[in-house]
Amino acid sequence: MTSSLIAMGVAIFAVVNLVIGLAVMSMLFGTFETLFGKPKLSILRPSKGGNLFAFGFKWNSAKEPAAIDIIKLRLFNPFGSPTHAEVSQKFEAKKSSFGIEVDMGPGLIELLGAKGLDKAMVQVELSSTRDGVAFQFDMKGPKFRKLVMDSLDGVENFVKRNKLDVVKTSKPPIDIPIRSFIADTVPGKGTQLIIATNPAFAAQFAGAGAGAAAPTAEVVPNFAVLKVWIEPGCIVCNACEDIYPEVFDVTADTCLIRPGAPLDDGLKILESAEACPVEVIKFTRAS
């Protein structure tokens, strides 16, 4: 009885510690996300005065994809005049972090000069008309005016400091013709290669030159594969997936082998490997 109670106590202690550990990890991840992953608005100094509003915006565009193309400035001023105002302007869509100057028109000067701004709230909203995504930043009126008037950081410096001016280029698409040397409907013979040495297709190669038809050659039999994998260097050309989609899954960055992929059709896997322009598809035949 005493041993059972001790074992139960140890188990409960272990479970409690596990729960506490998971809670602490969750809080740490949440804190990290808040401090480093949260979208950030920076109000910048425009290149010249007037109605220009300069700002920088950084966000995780991979986690929250959007084409940001509208900025709205909203004034909530219940103790002053006007009590409410909104100034908005559209600009060229940005799909990743950026810095920009936008001409907000005379409404910007009126908002900054509103009576009672010291007790008002200003909301800056960045949104996407295409994606329906919006990011909102609220601040007190005095802080907003001070940032607009006193900021020393310009758009050019913001872009360079955050390395936003680095042009991301992608490799030009490779035009790989879809070809197949696999015949799936040879009656009584199963899957075979369409090659000149295969008697079943000798007629198709007749007249193609000496040795085109070789009736005495052996048919290349199909075989099973023990393992297939992708080495580094995939250029996501889709050639392998076009040939054998049950095995190969081409993503945005690389190619993956589908879980539970059938490995009994070695001829198709062989063809996929031969079609790969960078030769990163490797496999091992089953013994």
PyRosetta script that sets phi, psi and omega in degrees:
from pyrosetta import init, pose_from_sequence

init()
pose = pose_from_sequence("MTSSLIAMGVAIFAVVNLVIGLAVMSMLFGTFETLFGKPKLSILRPSKGGNLFAFGFKWNSAKEPAAIDIIKLRLFNPFGSPTHAEVSQKFEAKKSSFGIEVDMGPGLIELLGAKGLDKAMVQVELSSTRDGVAFQFDMKGPKFRKLVMDSLDGVENFVKRNKLDVVKTSKPPIDIPIRSFIADTVPGKGTQLIIATNPAFAAQFAGAGAGAAAPTAEVVPNFAVLKVWIEPGCIVCNACEDIYPEVFDVTADTCLIRPGAPLDDGLKILESAEACPVEVIKFTRAS")
pose.set_psi(1, -44.6)
pose.set_omega(1, -179.7)
pose.set_phi(2, -63.7)
pose.set_psi(2, -39.9)
pose.set_omega(2, 178.8)
pose.set_phi(3, -63.3)
pose.set_psi(3, -39.7)
pose.set_omega(3, 179.4)
pose.set_phi(4, -63.7)
pose.set_psi(4, -42.9)
pose.set_omega(4, 179.6)
pose.set_phi(5, -64.7)
pose.set_psi(5, -39.7)
pose.set_omega(5, 179.2)
pose.set_phi(6, -64.4)
pose.set_psi(6, -43.7)
pose.set_omega(6, 179.4)
pose.set_phi(7, -62.9)
pose.set_psi(7, -40.4)
pose.set_omega(7, 178.7)
pose.set_phi(8, -64.9)
pose.set_psi(8, -40.4)
pose.set_omega(8, 178.9)
pose.set_phi(9, -63.3)
pose.set_psi(9, -41.5)
pose.set_omega(9, 178.1)
pose.set_phi(10, -63.2)
pose.set_psi(10, -42.3)
pose.set_omega(10, 179.9)
pose.set_phi(11, -63.4)
pose.set_psi(11, -44.2)
pose.set_omega(11, 179.4)
pose.set_phi(12, -63.4)
pose.set_psi(12, -41.1)
pose.set_omega(12, 178.6)
pose.set_phi(13, -61.1)
pose.set_psi(13, -42.4)
pose.set_omega(13, -179.9)
pose.set_phi(14, -65.1)
pose.set_psi(14, -41.9)
pose.set_omega(14, -180.0)
pose.set_phi(15, -64.3)
pose.set_psi(15, -43.8)
pose.set_omega(15, -179.8)
pose.set_phi(16, -61.6)
pose.set_psi(16, -43.5)
pose.set_omega(16, 178.9)
pose.set_phi(17, -64.5)
pose.set_psi(17, -36.7)
pose.set_omega(17, 177.8)
pose.set_phi(18, -64.3)
pose.set_psi(18, -45.2)
pose.set_omega(18, 179.7)
pose.set_phi(19, -62.0)
pose.set_psi(19, -44.5)
pose.set_omega(19, 179.7)
pose.set_phi(20, -63.0)
pose.set_psi(20, -41.4)
pose.set_omega(20, 179.5)
pose.set_phi(21, -62.3)
pose.set_psi(21, -42.7)
pose.set_omega(21, 178.5)
pose.set_phi(22, -64.5)
pose.set_psi(22, -39.3)
pose.set_omega(22, 179.5)
pose.set_phi(23, -64.5)
pose.set_psi(23, -42.9)
pose.set_omega(23, 179.1)
pose.set_phi(24, -63.3)
pose.set_psi(24, -43.1)
pose.set_omega(24, 178.8)
pose.set_phi(25, -62.1)
pose.set_psi(25, -41.5)
pose.set_omega(25, 179.2)
pose.set_phi(26, -62.1)
pose.set_psi(26, -41.2)
pose.set_omega(26, 178.8)
pose.set_phi(27, -65.7)
pose.set_psi(27, -39.4)
pose.set_omega(27, 179.4)
pose.set_phi(28, -64.6)
pose.set_psi(28, -44.3)
pose.set_omega(28, 178.0)
pose.set_phi(29, -63.0)
pose.set_psi(29, -39.6)
pose.set_omega(29, 178.7)
pose.set_phi(30, -63.6)
pose.set_psi(30, -42.3)
pose.set_omega(30, 178.6)
pose.set_phi(31, -64.1)
pose.set_psi(31, -42.3)
pose.set_omega(31, 179.1)
pose.set_phi(32, -62.0)
pose.set_psi(32, -42.5)
pose.set_omega(32, -180.0)
pose.set_phi(33, -63.8)
pose.set_psi(33, -40.2)
pose.set_omega(33, -179.1)
pose.set_phi(34, -65.9)
pose.set_psi(34, -42.2)
pose.set_omega(34, -175.5)
pose.set_phi(35, -78.0)
pose.set_psi(35, -38.1)
pose.set_omega(35, -170.2)
pose.set_phi(36, -116.6)
pose.set_psi(36, -20.0)
pose.set_omega(36, -176.4)
pose.set_phi(37, -105.1)
pose.set_psi(37, -3.9)
pose.set_omega(37, -176.7)
pose.set_phi(38, -75.3)
pose.set_psi(38, 137.7)
pose.set_omega(38, 176.4)
pose.set_phi(39, -55.9)
pose.set_psi(39, 141.3)
pose.set_omega(39, -175.2)
pose.set_phi(40, -130.5)
pose.set_psi(40, 130.2)
pose.set_omega(40, 177.1)
pose.set_phi(41, -105.4)
pose.set_psi(41, 132.6)
pose.set_omega(41, 176.0)
pose.set_phi(42, -122.4)
pose.set_psi(42, 121.1)
pose.set_omega(42, 176.3)
pose.set_phi(43, -85.7)
pose.set_psi(43, 126.0)
pose.set_omega(43, -171.6)
pose.set_phi(44, -113.4)
pose.set_psi(44, 175.1)
pose.set_omega(44, 179.9)
pose.set_phi(45, -92.6)
pose.set_psi(45, 124.6)
pose.set_omega(45, 178.7)
pose.set_phi(46, -70.7)
pose.set_psi(46, 158.9)
pose.set_omega(46, -178.4)
pose.set_phi(47, -69.3)
pose.set_psi(47, -22.5)
pose.set_omega(47, 176.0)
pose.set_phi(48, -151.2)
pose.set_psi(48, 165.3)
pose.set_omega(48, -176.7)
pose.set_phi(49, -74.0)
pose.set_psi(49, -157.1)
pose.set_omega(49, 179.4)
pose.set_phi(50, 90.4)
pose.set_psi(50, -136.4)
pose.set_omega(50, -172.9)
pose.set_phi(51, -99.4)
pose.set_psi(51, 10.7)
pose.set_omega(51, -178.1)
pose.set_phi(52, -75.6)
pose.set_psi(52, 135.4)
pose.set_omega(52, 174.6)
pose.set_phi(53, -119.6)
pose.set_psi(53, 118.0)
pose.set_omega(53, -176.9)
pose.set_phi(54, -105.8)
pose.set_psi(54, 137.9)
pose.set_omega(54, -180.0)
pose.set_phi(55, -157.9)
pose.set_psi(55, 160.4)
pose.set_omega(55, 174.1)
pose.set_phi(56, -124.5)
pose.set_psi(56, 145.7)
pose.set_omega(56, -178.1)
pose.set_phi(57, -137.0)
pose.set_psi(57, 125.7)
pose.set_omega(57, 178.1)
pose.set_phi(58, -121.9)
pose.set_psi(58, 131.3)
pose.set_omega(58, 176.0)
pose.set_phi(59, -153.5)
pose.set_psi(59, 164.8)
pose.set_omega(59, -179.6)
pose.set_phi(60, -81.5)
pose.set_psi(60, 90.4)
pose.set_omega(60, -176.2)
pose.set_phi(61, -70.1)
pose.set_psi(61, -18.5)
pose.set_omega(61, 176.5)
pose.set_phi(62, -75.2)
pose.set_psi(62, -37.1)
pose.set_omega(62, 179.9)
pose.set_phi(63, -80.6)
pose.set_psi(63, -37.3)
pose.set_omega(63, 179.7)
pose.set_phi(64, -126.8)
pose.set_psi(64, 76.4)
pose.set_omega(64, -178.2)
pose.set_phi(65, -66.0)
pose.set_psi(65, 134.2)
pose.set_omega(65, 179.2)
pose.set_phi(66, -166.5)
pose.set_psi(66, 151.6)
pose.set_omega(66, 174.6)
pose.set_phi(67, -104.4)
pose.set_psi(67, 93.3)
pose.set_omega(67, -175.6)
pose.set_phi(68, -72.3)
pose.set_psi(68, 124.5)
pose.set_omega(68, -176.5)
pose.set_phi(69, -143.0)
pose.set_psi(69, 7.1)
pose.set_omega(69, 179.6)
pose.set_phi(70, -138.7)
pose.set_psi(70, 137.6)
pose.set_omega(70, 170.7)
pose.set_phi(71, -120.7)
pose.set_psi(71, 136.8)
pose.set_omega(71, 178.4)
pose.set_phi(72, -129.1)
pose.set_psi(72, 132.9)
pose.set_omega(72, 174.3)
pose.set_phi(73, -110.2)
pose.set_psi(73, 121.0)
pose.set_omega(73, -179.0)
pose.set_phi(74, -116.6)
pose.set_psi(74, 134.3)
pose.set_omega(74, 178.2)
pose.set_phi(75, -108.5)
pose.set_psi(75, 125.7)
pose.set_omega(75, 174.1)
pose.set_phi(76, -114.4)
pose.set_psi(76, 105.2)
pose.set_omega(76, -167.5)
pose.set_phi(77, -134.1)
pose.set_psi(77, 69.6)
pose.set_omega(77, -173.8)
pose.set_phi(78, -67.3)
pose.set_psi(78, -19.7)
pose.set_omega(78, -177.1)
pose.set_phi(79, -106.2)
pose.set_psi(79, 8.9)
pose.set_omega(79, -178.0)
pose.set_phi(80, -135.4)
pose.set_psi(80, -157.4)
pose.set_omega(80, -178.4)
pose.set_phi(81, -144.7)
pose.set_psi(81, 127.9)
pose.set_omega(81, -3.4)
pose.set_phi(82, -73.0)
pose.set_psi(82, 158.9)
pose.set_omega(82, -179.4)
pose.set_phi(83, -76.2)
pose.set_psi(83, -23.4)
pose.set_omega(83, 179.0)
pose.set_phi(84, -151.5)
pose.set_psi(84, 139.8)
pose.set_omega(84, 177.8)
pose.set_phi(85, -152.2)
pose.set_psi(85, 151.6)
pose.set_omega(85, 177.5)
pose.set_phi(86, -142.3)
pose.set_psi(86, 132.9)
pose.set_omega(86, 177.1)
pose.set_phi(87, -125.3)
pose.set_psi(87, 128.7)
pose.set_omega(87, -178.7)
pose.set_phi(88, -135.1)
pose.set_psi(88, 155.1)
pose.set_omega(88, 177.9)
pose.set_phi(89, -154.4)
pose.set_psi(89, 143.0)
pose.set_omega(89, 178.3)
pose.set_phi(90, -99.5)
pose.set_psi(90, 147.8)
pose.set_omega(90, 178.5)
pose.set_phi(91, -141.5)
pose.set_psi(91, 174.9)
pose.set_omega(91, -178.8)
pose.set_phi(92, -60.8)
pose.set_psi(92, 131.0)
pose.set_omega(92, -174.6)
pose.set_phi(93, -59.1)
pose.set_psi(93, 136.9)
pose.set_omega(93, 178.1)
pose.set_phi(94, -120.2)
pose.set_psi(94, 126.5)
pose.set_omega(94, -176.7)
pose.set_phi(95, -99.6)
pose.set_psi(95, -0.6)
pose.set_omega(95, 176.0)
pose.set_phi(96, -149.7)
pose.set_psi(96, 174.8)
pose.set_omega(96, -175.4)
pose.set_phi(97, -50.1)
pose.set_psi(97, 143.0)
pose.set_omega(97, -172.2)
pose.set_phi(98, -156.8)
pose.set_psi(98, 168.6)
pose.set_omega(98, 170.6)
pose.set_phi(99, -131.7)
pose.set_psi(99, 142.6)
pose.set_omega(99, -173.2)
pose.set_phi(100, -159.1)
pose.set_psi(100, 157.3)
pose.set_omega(100, 170.6)
pose.set_phi(101, -111.9)
pose.set_psi(101, 134.7)
pose.set_omega(101, -178.2)
pose.set_phi(102, -129.4)
pose.set_psi(102, 133.3)
pose.set_omega(102, 176.4)
pose.set_phi(103, -80.9)
pose.set_psi(103, 107.8)
pose.set_omega(103, -176.9)
pose.set_phi(104, -89.2)
pose.set_psi(104, -2.0)
pose.set_omega(104, -179.4)
pose.set_phi(105, 77.8)
pose.set_psi(105, -177.3)
pose.set_omega(105, -176.9)
pose.set_phi(106, -64.9)
pose.set_psi(106, -16.7)
pose.set_omega(106, -179.8)
pose.set_phi(107, -60.7)
pose.set_psi(107, -28.8)
pose.set_omega(107, 179.1)
pose.set_phi(108, -66.1)
pose.set_psi(108, -44.2)
pose.set_omega(108, 180.0)
pose.set_phi(109, -65.3)
pose.set_psi(109, -39.4)
pose.set_omega(109, 179.6)
pose.set_phi(110, -65.4)
pose.set_psi(110, -38.7)
pose.set_omega(110, -179.9)
pose.set_phi(111, -65.9)
pose.set_psi(111, -43.6)
pose.set_omega(111, -179.8)
pose.set_phi(112, -67.6)
pose.set_psi(112, -26.2)
pose.set_omega(112, -179.0)
pose.set_phi(113, -98.2)
pose.set_psi(113, 11.4)
pose.set_omega(113, -178.7)
pose.set_phi(114, -61.9)
pose.set_psi(114, 141.8)
pose.set_omega(114, 176.4)
pose.set_phi(115, -72.2)
pose.set_psi(115, 133.8)
pose.set_omega(115, -180.0)
pose.set_phi(116, 85.3)
pose.set_psi(116, 14.4)
pose.set_omega(116, -177.8)
pose.set_phi(117, -61.2)
pose.set_psi(117, -26.6)
pose.set_omega(117, -179.0)
pose.set_phi(118, -64.1)
pose.set_psi(118, -20.3)
pose.set_omega(118, 179.1)
pose.set_phi(119, -113.1)
pose.set_psi(119, 10.4)
pose.set_omega(119, -175.8)
pose.set_phi(120, -98.3)
pose.set_psi(120, 172.2)
pose.set_omega(120, 174.1)
pose.set_phi(121, -120.2)
pose.set_psi(121, 143.5)
pose.set_omega(121, 177.4)
pose.set_phi(122, -122.0)
pose.set_psi(122, 133.3)
pose.set_omega(122, 178.3)
pose.set_phi(123, -116.5)
pose.set_psi(123, 128.5)
pose.set_omega(123, 174.7)
pose.set_phi(124, -105.7)
pose.set_psi(124, 123.3)
pose.set_omega(124, -179.5)
pose.set_phi(125, -119.8)
pose.set_psi(125, 128.8)
pose.set_omega(125, 173.0)
pose.set_phi(126, -113.4)
pose.set_psi(126, 128.9)
pose.set_omega(126, -174.0)
pose.set_phi(127, -144.0)
pose.set_psi(127, 170.6)
pose.set_omega(127, 179.4)
pose.set_phi(128, -120.9)
pose.set_psi(128, 122.1)
pose.set_omega(128, 178.1)
pose.set_phi(129, -70.3)
pose.set_psi(129, -27.8)
pose.set_omega(129, -178.0)
pose.set_phi(130, -80.4)
pose.set_psi(130, -41.2)
pose.set_omega(130, -171.9)
pose.set_phi(131, -100.0)
pose.set_psi(131, -11.1)
pose.set_omega(131, -179.7)
pose.set_phi(132, 70.2)
pose.set_psi(132, 24.1)
pose.set_omega(132, -179.6)
pose.set_phi(133, -101.5)
pose.set_psi(133, 138.7)
pose.set_omega(133, -179.8)
pose.set_phi(134, -138.5)
pose.set_psi(134, 140.6)
pose.set_omega(134, 175.2)
pose.set_phi(135, -119.8)
pose.set_psi(135, 129.2)
pose.set_omega(135, -176.4)
pose.set_phi(136, -121.2)
pose.set_psi(136, 139.9)
pose.set_omega(136, -179.9)
pose.set_phi(137, -131.1)
pose.set_psi(137, 120.5)
pose.set_omega(137, -179.0)
pose.set_phi(138, -105.9)
pose.set_psi(138, 140.8)
pose.set_omega(138, 176.5)
pose.set_phi(139, -153.4)
pose.set_psi(139, 158.8)
pose.set_omega(139, 179.2)
pose.set_phi(140, -71.0)
pose.set_psi(140, 151.2)
pose.set_omega(140, -176.9)
pose.set_phi(141, -53.7)
pose.set_psi(141, -48.3)
pose.set_omega(141, -179.3)
pose.set_phi(142, -60.6)
pose.set_psi(142, -39.1)
pose.set_omega(142, 179.8)
pose.set_phi(143, -65.8)
pose.set_psi(143, -41.8)
pose.set_omega(143, 179.7)
pose.set_phi(144, -61.4)
pose.set_psi(144, -47.3)
pose.set_omega(144, -178.9)
pose.set_phi(145, -63.5)
pose.set_psi(145, -39.8)
pose.set_omega(145, -179.5)
pose.set_phi(146, -64.6)
pose.set_psi(146, -42.6)
pose.set_omega(146, 179.4)
pose.set_phi(147, -63.1)
pose.set_psi(147, -41.3)
pose.set_omega(147, -179.7)
pose.set_phi(148, -66.9)
pose.set_psi(148, -42.0)
pose.set_omega(148, -174.3)
pose.set_phi(149, -81.6)
pose.set_psi(149, -33.1)
pose.set_omega(149, -169.1)
pose.set_phi(150, -109.2)
pose.set_psi(150, -3.0)
pose.set_omega(150, -177.5)
pose.set_phi(151, -62.4)
pose.set_psi(151, 134.9)
pose.set_omega(151, 179.9)
pose.set_phi(152, -105.1)
pose.set_psi(152, -8.8)
pose.set_omega(152, -175.8)
pose.set_phi(153, -91.2)
pose.set_psi(153, 120.2)
pose.set_omega(153, 179.9)
pose.set_phi(154, -91.0)
pose.set_psi(154, 170.2)
pose.set_omega(154, -178.6)
pose.set_phi(155, -61.8)
pose.set_psi(155, -44.5)
pose.set_omega(155, -177.5)
pose.set_phi(156, -60.3)
pose.set_psi(156, -43.9)
pose.set_omega(156, 179.8)
pose.set_phi(157, -66.8)
pose.set_psi(157, -39.4)
pose.set_omega(157, 179.0)
pose.set_phi(158, -61.4)
pose.set_psi(158, -44.3)
pose.set_omega(158, -178.9)
pose.set_phi(159, -64.8)
pose.set_psi(159, -44.1)
pose.set_omega(159, -179.3)
pose.set_phi(160, -68.3)
pose.set_psi(160, -42.2)
pose.set_omega(160, -177.2)
pose.set_phi(161, -63.4)
pose.set_psi(161, -36.1)
pose.set_omega(161, -179.7)
pose.set_phi(162, -95.7)
pose.set_psi(162, 7.6)
pose.set_omega(162, 177.2)
pose.set_phi(163, 55.9)
pose.set_psi(163, 40.6)
pose.set_omega(163, 179.3)
pose.set_phi(164, -88.2)
pose.set_psi(164, -7.6)
pose.set_omega(164, -179.1)
pose.set_phi(165, -91.1)
pose.set_psi(165, 1.6)
pose.set_omega(165, 178.2)
pose.set_phi(166, -75.8)
pose.set_psi(166, 117.9)
pose.set_omega(166, -178.3)
pose.set_phi(167, -77.4)
pose.set_psi(167, 121.7)
pose.set_omega(167, 179.0)
pose.set_phi(168, -88.7)
pose.set_psi(168, 115.1)
pose.set_omega(168, -179.4)
pose.set_phi(169, -107.2)
pose.set_psi(169, 149.5)
pose.set_omega(169, 177.9)
pose.set_phi(170, -116.9)
pose.set_psi(170, 155.6)
pose.set_omega(170, -179.8)
pose.set_phi(171, -66.6)
pose.set_psi(171, 141.1)
pose.set_omega(171, 178.4)
pose.set_phi(172, -62.9)
pose.set_psi(172, 146.2)
pose.set_omega(172, -179.6)
pose.set_phi(173, -62.8)
pose.set_psi(173, 142.1)
pose.set_omega(173, 178.7)
pose.set_phi(174, -98.4)
pose.set_psi(174, 124.1)
pose.set_omega(174, -179.7)
pose.set_phi(175, -85.6)
pose.set_psi(175, 100.7)
pose.set_omega(175, -179.6)
pose.set_phi(176, -109.2)
pose.set_psi(176, 115.1)
pose.set_omega(176, -179.2)
pose.set_phi(177, -63.8)
pose.set_psi(177, 140.3)
pose.set_omega(177, 177.5)
pose.set_phi(178, -77.5)
pose.set_psi(178, 120.6)
pose.set_omega(178, -178.8)
pose.set_phi(179, -135.8)
pose.set_psi(179, 152.3)
pose.set_omega(179, 178.5)
pose.set_phi(180, -145.1)
pose.set_psi(180, 133.6)
pose.set_omega(180, 176.2)
pose.set_phi(181, -110.2)
pose.set_psi(181, 21.2)
pose.set_omega(181, -177.8)
pose.set_phi(182, -106.0)
pose.set_psi(182, 130.0)
pose.set_omega(182, 173.7)
pose.set_phi(183, -110.8)
pose.set_psi(183, 120.4)
pose.set_omega(183, -176.0)
pose.set_phi(184, -97.1)
pose.set_psi(184, -5.4)
pose.set_omega(184, -170.7)
pose.set_phi(185, -126.3)
pose.set_psi(185, 44.1)
pose.set_omega(185, 174.8)
pose.set_phi(186, -87.9)
pose.set_psi(186, 108.8)
pose.set_omega(186, -173.8)
pose.set_phi(187, -56.8)
pose.set_psi(187, 127.2)
pose.set_omega(187, 174.0)
pose.set_phi(188, 76.4)
pose.set_psi(188, -0.4)
pose.set_omega(188, -176.5)
pose.set_phi(189, -122.8)
pose.set_psi(189, -8.1)
pose.set_omega(189, 178.7)
pose.set_phi(190, 73.6)
pose.set_psi(190, -163.4)
pose.set_omega(190, -178.7)
pose.set_phi(191, -71.3)
pose.set_psi(191, 132.0)
pose.set_omega(191, -178.6)
pose.set_phi(192, -140.8)
pose.set_psi(192, 163.2)
pose.set_omega(192, 176.7)
pose.set_phi(193, -85.2)
pose.set_psi(193, 136.2)
pose.set_omega(193, 175.2)
pose.set_phi(194, -87.2)
pose.set_psi(194, 89.2)
pose.set_omega(194, 179.4)
pose.set_phi(195, -134.8)
pose.set_psi(195, 162.3)
pose.set_omega(195, -174.5)
pose.set_phi(196, -64.1)
pose.set_psi(196, -27.1)
pose.set_omega(196, -177.3)
pose.set_phi(197, -83.4)
pose.set_psi(197, -2.4)
pose.set_omega(197, 177.8)
pose.set_phi(198, -89.6)
pose.set_psi(198, 115.6)
pose.set_omega(198, -177.2)
pose.set_phi(199, -57.2)
pose.set_psi(199, -28.5)
pose.set_omega(199, -177.6)
pose.set_phi(200, -64.5)
pose.set_psi(200, -20.7)
pose.set_omega(200, -177.7)
pose.set_phi(201, -123.0)
pose.set_psi(201, 19.7)
pose.set_omega(201, -178.6)
pose.set_phi(202, -57.4)
pose.set_psi(202, -38.5)
pose.set_omega(202, -177.4)
pose.set_phi(203, -63.0)
pose.set_psi(203, -33.2)
pose.set_omega(203, -178.6)
pose.set_phi(204, -68.3)
pose.set_psi(204, -25.7)
pose.set_omega(204, -177.8)
pose.set_phi(205, -102.9)
pose.set_psi(205, 3.5)
pose.set_omega(205, -179.3)
pose.set_phi(206, -61.2)
pose.set_psi(206, 133.5)
pose.set_omega(206, 178.9)
pose.set_phi(207, 83.9)
pose.set_psi(207, 2.1)
pose.set_omega(207, -179.3)
pose.set_phi(208, -83.0)
pose.set_psi(208, -0.6)
pose.set_omega(208, 179.9)
pose.set_phi(209, 130.0)
pose.set_psi(209, 171.7)
pose.set_omega(209, -178.2)
pose.set_phi(210, -60.7)
pose.set_psi(210, 135.2)
pose.set_omega(210, 177.8)
pose.set_phi(211, 78.9)
pose.set_psi(211, 9.3)
pose.set_omega(211, -178.2)
pose.set_phi(212, -65.1)
pose.set_psi(212, -41.9)
pose.set_omega(212, 179.9)
pose.set_phi(213, -112.2)
pose.set_psi(213, 125.3)
pose.set_omega(213, -178.9)
pose.set_phi(214, -132.0)
pose.set_psi(214, 82.4)
pose.set_omega(214, -173.7)
pose.set_phi(215, -58.4)
pose.set_psi(215, -23.1)
pose.set_omega(215, -175.7)
pose.set_phi(216, -87.1)
pose.set_psi(216, -5.0)
pose.set_omega(216, -178.2)
pose.set_phi(217, -72.6)
pose.set_psi(217, 153.9)
pose.set_omega(217, -178.8)
pose.set_phi(218, -83.1)
pose.set_psi(218, 145.1)
pose.set_omega(218, 175.7)
pose.set_phi(219, -72.8)
pose.set_psi(219, 135.9)
pose.set_omega(219, 178.8)
pose.set_phi(220, -77.3)
pose.set_psi(220, 113.5)
pose.set_omega(220, -177.4)
pose.set_phi(221, -77.0)
pose.set_psi(221, 156.6)
pose.set_omega(221, 175.5)
pose.set_phi(222, -75.5)
pose.set_psi(222, 165.3)
pose.set_omega(222, -178.3)
pose.set_phi(223, -151.3)
pose.set_psi(223, 160.1)
pose.set_omega(223, 178.2)
pose.set_phi(224, -92.4)
pose.set_psi(224, 154.7)
pose.set_omega(224, 179.9)
pose.set_phi(225, -114.2)
pose.set_psi(225, 134.5)
pose.set_omega(225, 179.1)
pose.set_phi(226, -79.7)
pose.set_psi(226, -41.3)
pose.set_omega(226, -176.4)
pose.set_phi(227, -154.3)
pose.set_psi(227, 142.0)
pose.set_omega(227, 174.8)
pose.set_phi(228, -134.6)
pose.set_psi(228, 138.8)
pose.set_omega(228, -177.9)
pose.set_phi(229, -148.0)
pose.set_psi(229, 167.2)
pose.set_omega(229, -178.8)
pose.set_phi(230, -114.5)
pose.set_psi(230, 122.4)
pose.set_omega(230, 176.4)
pose.set_phi(231, -84.2)
pose.set_psi(231, 162.1)
pose.set_omega(231, 179.3)
pose.set_phi(232, -58.0)
pose.set_psi(232, 145.2)
pose.set_omega(232, 176.9)
pose.set_phi(233, 118.6)
pose.set_psi(233, 3.5)
pose.set_omega(233, 179.9)
pose.set_phi(234, -60.2)
pose.set_psi(234, 135.7)
pose.set_omega(234, 179.7)
pose.set_phi(235, -107.8)
pose.set_psi(235, 18.1)
pose.set_omega(235, 176.5)
pose.set_phi(236, 45.1)
pose.set_psi(236, 53.1)
pose.set_omega(236, -178.4)
pose.set_phi(237, -87.2)
pose.set_psi(237, -10.9)
pose.set_omega(237, 177.3)
pose.set_phi(238, 75.2)
pose.set_psi(238, 3.0)
pose.set_omega(238, -177.2)
pose.set_phi(239, -61.1)
pose.set_psi(239, -45.1)
pose.set_omega(239, -177.1)
pose.set_phi(240, -67.4)
pose.set_psi(240, -39.7)
pose.set_omega(240, -179.5)
pose.set_phi(241, -68.3)
pose.set_psi(241, -33.6)
pose.set_omega(241, 177.3)
pose.set_phi(242, -64.5)
pose.set_psi(242, -34.6)
pose.set_omega(242, -178.5)
pose.set_phi(243, -81.5)
pose.set_psi(243, -43.5)
pose.set_omega(243, -174.2)
pose.set_phi(244, -140.8)
pose.set_psi(244, 73.0)
pose.set_omega(244, -176.3)
pose.set_phi(245, -65.4)
pose.set_psi(245, -18.7)
pose.set_omega(245, 178.6)
pose.set_phi(246, -69.9)
pose.set_psi(246, -20.4)
pose.set_omega(246, -177.6)
pose.set_phi(247, -108.1)
pose.set_psi(247, -43.4)
pose.set_omega(247, -172.3)
pose.set_phi(248, -103.7)
pose.set_psi(248, 134.2)
pose.set_omega(248, 179.2)
pose.set_phi(249, -124.9)
pose.set_psi(249, 103.6)
pose.set_omega(249, -178.7)
pose.set_phi(250, -86.2)
pose.set_psi(250, 119.8)
pose.set_omega(250, 178.3)
pose.set_phi(251, -98.8)
pose.set_psi(251, -168.0)
pose.set_omega(251, -179.8)
pose.set_phi(252, -70.8)
pose.set_psi(252, -23.7)
pose.set_omega(252, -173.9)
pose.set_phi(253, -116.7)
pose.set_psi(253, -26.0)
pose.set_omega(253, -174.8)
pose.set_phi(254, -159.0)
pose.set_psi(254, -168.3)
pose.set_omega(254, 177.0)
pose.set_phi(255, -120.4)
pose.set_psi(255, 139.0)
pose.set_omega(255, -179.8)
pose.set_phi(256, -121.0)
pose.set_psi(256, 155.2)
pose.set_omega(256, 173.0)
pose.set_phi(257, -91.1)
pose.set_psi(257, 124.9)
pose.set_omega(257, -176.5)
pose.set_phi(258, -64.5)
pose.set_psi(258, 140.6)
pose.set_omega(258, 176.6)
pose.set_phi(259, -60.2)
pose.set_psi(259, 135.0)
pose.set_omega(259, 179.7)
pose.set_phi(260, 69.7)
pose.set_psi(260, 22.3)
pose.set_omega(260, -178.1)
pose.set_phi(261, -61.3)
pose.set_psi(261, 139.5)
pose.set_omega(261, 177.8)
pose.set_phi(262, -70.0)
pose.set_psi(262, 131.7)
pose.set_omega(262, -177.7)
pose.set_phi(263, -118.6)
pose.set_psi(263, 23.3)
pose.set_omega(263, -178.1)
pose.set_phi(264, -94.2)
pose.set_psi(264, -7.2)
pose.set_omega(264, -179.2)
pose.set_phi(265, -110.6)
pose.set_psi(265, 78.6)
pose.set_omega(265, -177.4)
pose.set_phi(266, -64.9)
pose.set_psi(266, -26.5)
pose.set_omega(266, -178.9)
pose.set_phi(267, -65.4)
pose.set_psi(267, -39.9)
pose.set_omega(267, 178.9)
pose.set_phi(268, -70.3)
pose.set_psi(268, -37.4)
pose.set_omega(268, 177.4)
pose.set_phi(269, -65.9)
pose.set_psi(269, -39.5)
pose.set_omega(269, 176.6)
pose.set_phi(270, -61.8)
pose.set_psi(270, -44.0)
pose.set_omega(270, 179.5)
pose.set_phi(271, -63.4)
pose.set_psi(271, -40.7)
pose.set_omega(271, 178.6)
pose.set_phi(272, -61.8)
pose.set_psi(272, -41.8)
pose.set_omega(272, 179.3)
pose.set_phi(273, -64.3)
pose.set_psi(273, -39.8)
pose.set_omega(273, 179.8)
pose.set_phi(274, -71.5)
pose.set_psi(274, -27.3)
pose.set_omega(274, -179.9)
pose.set_phi(275, -80.4)
pose.set_psi(275, -16.8)
pose.set_omega(275, -178.2)
pose.set_phi(276, -67.3)
pose.set_psi(276, 119.6)
pose.set_omega(276, -176.7)
pose.set_phi(277, -69.7)
pose.set_psi(277, -20.3)
pose.set_omega(277, -179.6)
pose.set_phi(278, -110.5)
pose.set_psi(278, 4.4)
pose.set_omega(278, 172.8)
pose.set_phi(279, 53.9)
pose.set_psi(279, 51.2)
pose.set_omega(279, 179.6)
pose.set_phi(280, -104.9)
pose.set_psi(280, -1.9)
pose.set_omega(280, 178.7)
pose.set_phi(281, -88.2)
pose.set_psi(281, 121.0)
pose.set_omega(281, -179.0)
pose.set_phi(282, -125.6)
pose.set_psi(282, 150.8)
pose.set_omega(282, 178.4)
pose.set_phi(283, -152.8)
pose.set_psi(283, 161.3)
pose.set_omega(283, 177.6)
pose.set_phi(284, -121.9)
pose.set_psi(284, 127.5)
pose.set_omega(284, 178.6)
pose.set_phi(285, -69.8)
pose.set_psi(285, 146.2)
pose.set_omega(285, 174.8)
pose.set_phi(286, -74.9)
pose.set_psi(286, 142.0)
pose.set_omega(286, -178.2)
pose.set_phi(287, -74.1)
pose.dump_pdb("model.pdb")
